[in-house]
């Protein structure tokens, strides 16, 4: 038998007064100074809470920014996700790995153990930040990066939040990296998505959007069934060489058969045509629709099936199980955790059957 893989251990040290500050207000966005020790090496960092609906949960998620040294594993910042609502702790990583495998840009991630001032905080998922280092680590051309932060990032002229005409076309987006004038490119993109005449759309949209990459992302959202994934939970990257936009998935814990509360989600809940204005317009073009249908069939055969996914799920589960048994927030739910590989495989089977049954709608 091979050696058991060990999770990297992150030891966080925060001054007690800063800990009190954090505990007082889980909605505080201001970072606090902290020290991080990994393999006996010390880092000076800024630490802040991350997430929206997860902030009031007992096991917090964090964003770490490195100052001295200024990078760690070629990253300026990383996210540590508690995955508290996901009884498997696997869904985010499973999703990002799946997106990468179907030819879509997605963050890398790995499981780590976290200690805070000597106290065990348990198993966390370290997620790569989508920023200039994300691009450099993949030898991708520099280009603006935006986070879709709310439902206004729906590629429409209408707000998803109040159903009114948007006061600004940059609503819903927060720039992570790039020049200020990149805002104009986003606005230009959204105007074109909404105003190119139907008969010209197939030949015009390819000047703004990498359609092949978009369809791969769409397939990823549809297979993992991330209901929120169409209007936020993504980042937008404009390739500096081609000028084309592509989408990067983000926050994929409510997937593989469970919703944001960790409750079971029907395998036919999300239609295969997806949502949002850009998706509707792209799938209105027969050429793109056929391309999408072929892509779904190919992924069903090669990747989205129990034979292919089960060993990956089981390996991840086996890797973190000894640590979950000791995780102060998770150890009492070990029976639920142990049932999750079968639960996810049952979802893959049911979702795959549903998608197959719907393929003819894409003729």
Secondary structure, DSSP 8 states (H G I E B T S, - for coil): -------EEEEEE--HHHHHHHHH-TT--S-EEEEEEETTEEEEEEEEE--STTTTSSS--EEEEEEESS-BTTBSEEEEE--TT-TTS-HHHHHHHHHHHTT-----EEEEEEEETTEEEEEEEEEE--SHHHHHHTT-----EEEE-STT-SSSSB-TTTSSB-S-TTTTEEEEES-TTHHHHHHHHHHHHHHS-HHHHHHHGGGTB-HHHHHHHHHHHHHHT-GGGGTSSEEEEE-TTT--EEEEE----S-TTB-TTS-B--TTSS-TT--SHHHHHHHTSHHHHHHHHHHHHHHHHHTSSHHHHHHHHHHHHHHHHHHHTT-TTTGGGHHHHHHHHHHHHHHHHHHHHHHHHHGGGG-
